[in-house]
Amino acid sequence: MSTIHAQQTEPKGFNISGIIEDQNGEAVSGASITASNLNQSKNTRSDSEGNYQIKNLQAGIYLIEINNGDFIAHQQIAINQENLKYNIVINTSENELDEVLLQAESFKSQMEKKGFALSVVETEEASIRNIQTNELLNTTVGVKIRQNGGLGSRAEYSLNGLSGSAVRIFIDGIPISTFGSSYNLNSIPPSMIERIEVYKGVVPGHLADDALGGAINIVLNKQSSENINASVSYGSFNTFQANVNGLYRFDKSGFTVKASAFHNYSDNDYEVSGRSVVVKGLGGLQTPITARRFNDAYRSTGGTAQIGYTDVKWADRFFVGFTGSDDYKEVQHGAFMTDTPYKGRFLESDASLANITYQKNDLFTPGLDINVNGYYGTRNRQVNDTVPWAYSWNGKRAINYEGEEFKYTRRSQQEGGPTLAKINRNVASIRTGLAYAINNNHKILANHVYSGIDREDSDELQSVLENTFVGTRDLHKNILSLTYELNAFNDRLRVNLFGKYYQQKTINVDPEIQQNPDGNRQIVDEVVSSNKKYDGYGFAASYELTPTITLLASAEKAVRLPNETEIFGNDGDNVVANSSINPEQSNNYNLGFKLGTFNLKEHQISASTNLFTRNIKDRIGLPIQTSLNVDEELILYVNQGSGTSKGIDAQLNYTYNNNFGLNFNISRFDLKVENRGVEIDVPNTPFFTMNGSLRYSFKDLIQKNSHINLFYTMYFTDEFSYLVPQGSNTVGDDFFKVPQQFAQDLGLSYIFPNQNFVMSFDVKNIFDKPVYDNLSVQKPGRAFYLKLNYSINNF
């Protein structure tokens, strides 16, 4: 391991550049070079001549990881106030991994040793495969993606049993709800993501939001070197996905242009079957069939463009830009799959947001850092439901008891009558963070996030008078946090103490006619508002018993404020308003340990586990299901009562000779809530899940300097019920059980010799097993996808 020291000059951001060669003096193209420490992690790839450059690194000690196919090596360097010319020579005939991993650890490992129940998901491997971001998260320990169908369907994220809005999703610290339904995690390809941080139960103060059960933070790539990446894929159910992203920086001025765009489309016409998939005939006779979904197509298009400056004296990153997106989603059924699906019902939404980003380290004085991200714009959504006819699962009009086609008396497929309901929103979100490092052992952080929604509902099918009496709905939220970080005993002890302050204001304005003192009738606004304030606090701590054994503990008093949909409702998702819903609160505790990485010649093993408990008050969720309401089309979020979640998750990683890799994780918990004085298992919740993956790499098999990677992934979900136990009489309970599920995927990727072009082929659910999720809604079966990915670095 070599250590390089540069000469001192004025403090600023510094670059590392050089040439990477093999033991024979030949340039190595397409090698991944990562420089990381506790504060930064930046990555690049060598070009066809072996040149590489990593820009804007702060002075300090860095771990350099060189990854080229089945070869991994680590070196340590020190940057000391000067750009560094650093040539790298790798010996691919030997494996140097064992020696260096005992002396340094990766950025991922460093983050996971901070005391939080944290999993850091790296995306470099997934970026060349036909894997969506949600699929990548679904293989992460303790994470379960709950999705109502195929591409574009509503998804919820479950962390250790807590799901829905109890889990907050962020993009670079900004709540993803700001962007609307047309811009979701599946719209962001893994190639645009640097890493994904999954916090379970206890959320650090710098994210500063009301996340009760945990948080998922998508950290986008921030490398300032010139690059462009484009990919396109096509597969089953007429599914087409394309995305492109790129960045160009003018070295002399620092002026930088970056942009990204995506397009997704799918017919989602996969086969479904089951108790509700029937055709009704004369006399009410029901004939079970296997049908294709015929009203479930999805399309989304969007992009972001930004201009600004990077790596200049007054800013590390400054951008202003615009984010726009729109989508179209057909709706096949309501909350449940009933025997009368929809046809002709669809949703349309769009978002237009201006954004600003400013980041500067060592502002005015060494150790003072500032980070600001802000968005402001509009989000709109419309529900189109004007078809009065009832339909069967064969796509034809339904037959009544007498054998005649019939219409709904309500003149629409959803309850409430025909509608062109539209929700117009003005939205704003801004996050500000200040951090001051007193010295290497003490650091203070202050963060504030504001989010606001001004919402107005209307319906073009209502009369002018009715639309005059439509009210407005406003929601404003402020969350403050203050954090103190301590590193002691040569960084063996790490402590994070934080406090949070929550404030949410809602305003409901509904016009009504009242009689004034003169006896005349007039329109006045009835205003109902609430202003709720709460506080929370917590800590996270870790202690390294040895370099390969770390104990972790964390706890938090957490608060989760009801969101816009839960308070105001949303016709597009069949959600009814509930203005009286209360915030939910929880005391969260985690205790775990991290083992490894242990290096035994060519074998590498690491493992981790986490014991957790959540004591929940006023849990927000769907009403406890009974046999009387399981076919309802509309849903209402309510406070289910107080409850507890207790369980364990564990993960094992193993690699051999850097060619073979194995990952396995397991999660088991109990989630109970007190309902009408009786403690019951929360329905519609899978309590036991397992995920596993295998990877094997071949080098130079077809062409010299080419790579072939084989992948296998399995998902296991134990059976669960969406019906509350009905006492000692269990007859008929099986009718409401979601059966045990075991799905398996296969994948293959081929990296061409120039390392710029990758072709991958994936088979999802290879044995075509039935898979279900929320409320027993069936998801796609076997599917095939082909993806092409092309990238240029340092052009």
Sequence and secondary structure as in RCSB ss.txt:
>XXXX:A:sequence
MSTIHAQQTEPKGFNISGIIEDQNGEAVSGASITASNLNQSKNTRSDSEGNYQIKNLQAGIYLIEINNGDFIAHQ
QIAINQENLKYNIVINTSENELDEVLLQAESFKSQMEKKGFALSVVETEEASIRNIQTNELLNTTVGVKIRQNGG
LGSRAEYSLNGLSGSAVRIFIDGIPISTFGSSYNLNSIPPSMIERIEVYKGVVPGHLADDALGGAINIVLNKQSS
ENINASVSYGSFNTFQANVNGLYRFDKSGFTVKASAFHNYSDNDYEVSGRSVVVKGLGGLQTPITARRFNDAYRS
TGGTAQIGYTDVKWADRFFVGFTGSDDYKEVQHGAFMTDTPYKGRFLESDASLANITYQKNDLFTPGLDINVNGY
YGTRNRQVNDTVPWAYSWNGKRAINYEGEEFKYTRRSQQEGGPTLAKINRNVASIRTGLAYAINNNHKILANHVY
SGIDREDSDELQSVLENTFVGTRDLHKNILSLTYELNAFNDRLRVNLFGKYYQQKTINVDPEIQQNPDGNRQIVD
EVVSSNKKYDGYGFAASYELTPTITLLASAEKAVRLPNETEIFGNDGDNVVANSSINPEQSNNYNLGFKLGTFNL
KEHQISASTNLFTRNIKDRIGLPIQTSLNVDEELILYVNQGSGTSKGIDAQLNYTYNNNFGLNFNISRFDLKVEN
RGVEIDVPNTPFFTMNGSLRYSFKDLIQKNSHINLFYTMYFTDEFSYLVPQGSNTVGDDFFKVPQQFAQDLGLSY
IFPNQNFVMSFDVKNIFDKPVYDNLSVQKPGRAFYLKLNYSINNF
>XXXX:A:secstr
         S S EEEEEEEEETTS B  S EEEEE SS EEEEE  TTSEEEEEEE SEEEEEEEEETTEEEEE
EEEE SS EE  EEE TTS  HHHHHTT   HHHHHHTSSS EEEEE TTGGGTT  HHHHHHTSTTEEEEESSS
TTS EEEEETTB GGGEEEEETTEEGGGG TTS GGGS GGGEEEEEEEES   GGG S  SSEEEEEEE    S
 EEEEEEEEETTTEEEEEEEEEEE TTT EEEEEEEEEEEE    EE STT EEE GGG EEE  EE  S  EEE
EEEEEEEEEEEETTEEEEEEEEEEEEEEEE   SSS  SS  SS EEEEEEEEEEEEEEESS SSTTEEEEEEEE
EEEEEEEEEB   B B TTSSB B TTS B B TTSSSSTT  B EEEEEEEEEEEEEEEEESSSSEEEEEEEEE
EEEEEEEEETTS HHHHHT  EEEEEEEEEEEEEEEEETTTTEEEEEEEEEEEEEEEEEEEEEEE TTS EEEEE
EEEEEEEEEEEEEEEEEEEEETTEEEEEEEEEEEE   HHHHH BGGGTEE  TT   EEEEEEEEEEEEEEEEE
TTEEEEEEEEEEEEEEEEEEES    TTTTT S EE EEEEEEEEEEEEEEEEEEETTTEEEEEEEEEEEEEEEE
TTEEEE SS   EEEEEEEEEEEESSSSTT EEEEEEEEEEE  EESS   TT  TTGGGGEE  EEEEEEEEEE
E TTSSEEEEEEEESTT    B GGG B   SEEEEEEEEEEE  
